[in-house]
Amino acid sequence: MAQHVLALGAAVVTSSGCVWYLPALADLRAGADRPVSRRTAAAACLTGWTTLAGIAVLLFVGVIWQAACVVAVAGAIVTAALRIRAAAQHHHEVREIVRHWAALDAGLPQHGRRHDLARYVVAALLACGLVSAVVTAAVAVTAASGDSGSWTLDAAPAAAAGLTLATAITYERSVRRRTTTSRARPPR
């Protein structure tokens, strides 16, 4: 593939990535109005998109492939380091917020932990649903003989995905209802 085609592709992807890098730029410009972790994550986002734009320019100019690869690897390393730092800062900020709320209300951190567990359970249920839908679709495709496919084989992947989606939504709502009712306090 010609370098100019890759350069054009990288330029198009970079321009379409404005839905990520323009809000990140706004977060950086907001300064102290945003948490430190959010500004660091925005810097990581901008670094990644700037790296891609730089690669597009290098490919348009006609620089050898090794130089573009070095720029890509360096940009990816800096972006990953900034993103990891943002995650660590966010974790620290959340712990600090929980500590402040614990001073005001001792019951709040337990609810947050239950909500975090529910988030992971819902994500696992959705992942299992997608995997079962793919497996069911593969079985339906291999089992179909010619043009006379059964409607049950055609509907099986959608039914598998729909069932796990319904289970995940039901679980999330039941956890939310339990958390909301346990937070309610009797009047003093």
Buried (B, 14 or more C-beta within 10 A) or exposed (E): EEBEEBBBEBBEEBEEBEEBBEEBBEBBEEEEEBBBBBBBBBBBBBBBBBBBBBBBBBBBEEBEEEEBEEBBEEBEEBBEEBBEBBBEBBEEBEEEBEEEBEEEEEEBBEBBEBEEEBEEBBEEBBEBBBEBBEEBBEEBEEEEEEEEEEEEBEEBBEEBBEEBBEBBEEBBEEBEEEBEEEEEEEEE
